[in-house]
Amino acid sequence: MYQSPRRLCSALLQRDASGLRRLPALGLRRQSSPPAAVPRPASPRLLAAASAASGAARSCSRTVCSMGNGTSRLYSALAKTLNSSAASQHPEYLVSPDSEHLEPIDPKELLEECRAVLHTRPPRFQRDFVALRTDCPSSHPPIRVMQWNILAQALGEGKDNFVQCPVEALKWEERKCLILEEILAYRPDILCLQEVDHYFDTFQPLLSRLGYQGTFFPKPWSPCLDVEHNNGPDGCALFFLQSRFKLVNSANIRLTAMTLKTNQVAIAQILECKESGRQFCVAVTHLKARTGWERFRSAQGCDLLQNLQNITQGAKIPLIICGDFNAEPTEDVYKHFASSSLNLNSAYKLLSADGQSEPPYTTWKIRTSGECRHTLDYIWYSKQALSVRSALDLLTEEQIGPNRLPSFNYPSDHLSLVCDFSFNEDPEGVL
């Protein structure tokens, strides 16, 4: 029986609204010993408060708050029927439900609660921002953009075969707090995510209470659905702070290749800065994975570029594109973006000595097939209209460790990328 996605979202939001204060009690499990490190400080006050709230939350879970197999089956049913026509018939599934009635939360308080959950794990790695341009004074604060493939939970536990990663490190009760901790540490104004399979029950309700407006577009047929006890399809998600931006226009794009619709998607939104009145377009995508699909990715990239050409009125509107392209810089799809008439540059090239080389890796994992160390994730931007003020440095090999990613320290096999952008006062200014 079909259930309204909006009604489902409402139930999940109620669940999260009542359950937020019990975050530390969301399944602390005894686990095998993580790597030796200085433990995180626990928060006895928050843990005690969470314990006191858990009784009321349990009674709620017996009514509308269940997230058991029934919900997973509903998501699976939705995903199986989701195609180009279904998206237009049920647009409420692809956008955030109204959550204005939810009480805002302090990001510092949520960060404390996440750290309380993670108190048995090693502390998060220290990463520093690298200043890239200081000669572009602006009367407005920079725009911080975060790009991250967060690793779909169903894939991490069920299909990706991270042979060096202890299964305890992948448990959602704690891994979601690691993801939130990373986001809260950098406080992006715009957040672009891939492999999101816990949008409605985790990211949308929590981030909306932090002031973000979000949009989710699932893959028409997600590999997550092949995993038993999945939480629904994975897809791309785009969040922006409502205090800083106004949504002007939004487009969900199902990418094509050789005129055929594919299983990969993108979201593109035109935002207006409330401080300056300037408009720009931000897009998020996740292209086809695996060796042997290079021409397919190239076609998907060309289709996305054409869509963005139309959306930005021929590059009249500045553009930021975030994504896991599943492509090294040697691939054609990368070259198409680098040579596009949209006048794009890759932000993380600016960390290299000559400003021309991508980082040596943005993902590093060990699977049954061997060790995989690749540069696949990018933040592209309109180089004539925007400047990169700073970029978050990558984790070192020593920080990542011999077992690679994901780990007790880091929740995904991909590193997050974070950049601070500002508009060029001189439209011809190029970084």
N, C-alpha and C positions, 0 to 999 in steps of 0.2 A: 504494500500500500504506500502510495506517495505521501510524504510528509512535507509540509512547507519548509523550505530552507530557512526562511525568516523566522518561523516558529522554533526551529531547531537552534538557530543562532541565539534567539532570546533565552532559551533554556540554558544554553552554554554560558551566556553572559551572566545569568543569575547564579549559575554554579560558581563562576569565577569571582563574582562580586562577593558572594558569601564566603568563598574559600580563600580569598587573598590573605587574610590574617592568619591562615593556618598553613602558609607555604612551607615552613620548616617541618611540618608533619606529613608532607605529601609523599611519604614512602622512604624515609631514611632506612636504608638496608645495610646490614652488616656485609662488608665486602672484603675480598682478599686485599692484602696490604698493598697500597699504592706505593710508587717510588718514594724513597725517603726524602722528606722535605720538611721545612718548617710548617706546621699546620696552620690553617686559617683560624683566626680568633672566632670562637662561637659567640652567640648572642643569647645568654641565658634569659634575658627579659623577653626577647621575641619568641624564643622556644617555649617559654612558660605560657606566654599569651596564645601561642599557636595551639598548645596542648589544651588550654581552657576552651578554645573555640572549636576544637575538633568534634566534640560531642554534638553541638548544634549542627555542624556541617554534615555529620553522618546521618542525621535525621532528614536533612535536605536531600542527601544522595538517594534516599529511597523513593523520592518522588520524581521531580523533573531533572535531577542532577546526574543521572547515571551516564557514564561514558563507556559502557560495556559493549558486548558484541552487537547489540541492536543498532547502536549508532554507527559502528563500523559497517554493518550491512547496509544501512541507509546511505552512507557515503559511497559505498561500492555501487549501489543501485543508481545513485545520481551520476557517478562517473561513467557508468556503462551507457547511459543515455545522453551524456554530454557531447554534443557535436555543434556544428555551426548554427543549426536551427534551435537547438536546446538553449544555447547561450542567449538567443534573442527572446525565447519564450520565458526563460526564468532568469532575468538579469539580476534579480536580488541575490542569487547564489554567487555572483561575481563581484559584488561590492559589499562594503561594510554595512551591517545593520545599524540602526539608530542607537547610539549608546550615550546620548547626552544626559540620560538620567543617572548614569553611574557616577559615583563620587570620584573626583580626581585623586591621584595618589602622588606622593612625593617620591621622585626617582631615587633620592638618597635612602629613603626608608625601604623601598623595594630592593635596592642593592644590598642593604644590610640583611634583609630576609634571605636573599639568594646566598649570601656568604654564610649565613647561619646553616642553611641546608648543606653547604659545601665544606663545612668546617673540618671534615676528615680528609679532604683532598689537599694536594699541594696548592700553594697560592698561584694565581694567574701570572702569566709571564709579563714582564715589563717591556713595553714597546714605546718608542719615542717618536714624536713628530719631527720631521726634517723640514726646516724652513727653506723654501724654494724661491720665494720672491718677496722682497721687503720694500721694493721701490714702487709699489702700486697703492698709494694711500686711498682709502675709501671712507666715506662718511657712514657706511653701513657695515655691520658685522659680516664676516665671511659666511658662506653657505657650506656646511659640512655634509658631505655625501659619503655614505658607507655602502660598499658592495660586499656581499657574502653569500656563498653557497654553504648553507648551514648543515647540510647532510640530512636527508629525509630519515626519520626515525625507522621506518619500515625497512629501508634499504640498508641502513647501518647495522641493524640487528639481523636482517634476514637475507640479504643478497650480496653485500659488498665484500665479504670475506676478508676483513682486516685481520690477518692471521697473528699479528703481533700486538693487537689491542685486546686487553682483557674484557670479557663480556660485561663485567661489572661497570666498566668505564662508559658503556653505552646505554645504561639504564636511563630511561626518559626522566624519571623523577629528579635526577641530579643533572643530567646532561642539559635539560632545558634551562636550569639555573645557570649553568656555565655559559649558554648562549645569551641569556638575558644579561649576565654580568658583563660580557664583552660589549654588548650594545650600550648598556648603561655607563660603562667606563668612558665611552667616547661621545655619547650624547649627540648622535647625528641629527641634523635637521631633516635629511632625507635618507631613507633606509631602503635599499634594494636587495631582496633576498631571492635565492633559488632553493629548490628542493624543500619547500615548505609543505609539510603534511599535518601540521598542528595549528593551522591558521585560526580556525573558529574557536577552538577550546583553549588556546594559549596566547598566541601573539596578538590577535585582534582585540580580545577583551582587555588584556593587560596594557598593550601599547595605546589603545584608545583612552585609557584612564591616565596615561602619561601625556595626553594632548595630541596624539597622532591620528590622522585620518588614513585608513588603509584600503587597498584594493587587492584582491586575490584572483588569479586566473589559473585554473588547474590545467594540466595536460589532458587532452581528450581521452587518452588511455595511459594511465600512469603505471609504471612497473611496481609501484607500491601495492597495487591491488592484487598482485600475484602472491603477496606475503600474507600468511595467515594472521588474523587479529590485527590487520592494518587499521589505520585511522583515516582512510580515504585517500584520494589522489594527491600527489604532490604537484606543485606549480610555482609560479612566480608571484611575489608579493611586493607591493610598493607602498611605503608609508611616508607621510610628510607631516611636519609640525603645523597644526592649524593656526598657531599664534603667529607664524611667520609667513605663511603662504595661503593663497586662495586658489582653489581648483577652477580653472577656466574650461578645460576640456579633457576628456579621457577616452582612450581607445584600447580595447583588448584585441590583440592581433594573433590570429592563428597563422603561423608561418607556412609558406608554400615553397616547394622545390620542384623545378621542372613542371610548373603549373599544377602540381598535385598538393593538396593540403597535407600537412605533416603533423606529427605529434608534439611539436615544439611551439611555444607561445612567447608572446611579449606583451608588455603593458607600456603605453606611452601616454604621458599626461603633460598638459601645458599648465604651468603654475605661474602665479603672479606674486612677486615679493610685496608684502604689505608695506615694508619700509620705503622701498624705492619706486614701486610701481612697475619695475622691469619684469617682463615675461621671459620664460625659458621653458624648454621641453626637457623632461627627464624620462628615460626609458630603461626598462629592465628586461633581460632575456636570458634564455638558457638553450644553447644550440645542441644539436645531436651529438652524442658521445661516440667514442670508440674509433680505433684505427680502421681504415677502409671506407670511412664515410666522409672523406675530405671534400669531394665534389658536392655531396649533399649539403654539408655545412656551408660551402661557398654559395650555393643557390639560396639557402635560407638567409644568409647574410645579405645577399643582393636584394632579396625580397624585403627584409627589414629596412635596409637603406632606402629603398623606393618608398616604402610607407612613411618613413621619417622625412623624406624629401617633401612629400605631400603635406604632412602634418605641420612642418615648420615653414611652409610656403616657400620652398626653395632656399632653405637656410636663413631666412629672414629672422627667424626666432632662434636664439642660441640653444644649444643642445648638449645634454649630458647623457651618455649611454653606459649603463652598467651591465655586466653580465659574465656568466661562465660560458665562454665561447667554445670550450672543449677543443681549442685549436692553439697550437704553438705559433709564434710569430712568423714561422716559415710557410705557413699555410696560406692559400689564396684568400680565404675569408678575411684574414688579418690584413692582407695587402689591399683588399677592396676597401676596408674601412680607412686605412692609412692614406689611400689615394682618392677617396671620395670627393665629390664636388661639395659635400657638406663641410669641407675644411676641418677635419677632425685630427686631434692628436691624442696619443695615449698618455695619460697623466703619470703613470708609474715609470715611464721612460726617463722622466726628469730626475729620478733618484740616481741614475747612472752618471758616471764621470763626464761623458760627452753628451748626455741628454738624448741619446739615440738608441739605447739598448734597454730591452725589457729586463725585469728581475730574473734571476736564474731559476726561480720556482715560485708558484703560488699554491701548489698542491704537492704533497709528499706523503706517500702511503706505501704499505707493504701488503700485497695480496698474494694469493696462492700462485699467481702467475709471475710474481717477482716484485721488485721495488719500482715504484713509479714516481718520478720527480719531473714535474712539468710546469710550464707557465701557460695557464689557460684562462685566467680571470683578468678583466680589464675594466678601466674607467676611461671612456673616450669623452672628449669635450670639444666644443667649438673654439678653436685656438685664437680666432680673431676677436671674439666677443668676451672670452673668459680667461682668467689667469688662475693658475694653481698656486696658492699662497704657501701651502705646506702639504705634506703627505706622511702618513704613518709608516714607519719603517717596518720591514718584515721580520719575522722571527729568524734567529740564526740557527744554523745546523745544531749547535750545542744546545740551544733552548729546546728545539724540536726533539732531540734525543734519538738514540739508536733504533727505537721501536717505531719512530715516525708518528704520523697522525691517522686517526684521532687518538686521544690518550686521556689519562686522568687529568692532565693539565689543560687540554684543549679539546673542544667538543666536535670539531669537524675535520675532515681531511683537506679542506680548503682554508687558506688564510683570509681573514677579512682585509679589505682594502679601504682606506679612509683618506679623503682629500678635502681640503678647505679651498673653496673657489670664491673669487670675487669678479664682478663685472669690470671690464676695462672701460675707463672713462673715454679713452681714445679707441674707437672701434677698430682701428688698424693695429692696435697693440697686440703683439704676438709673443707668447712664451714658448 
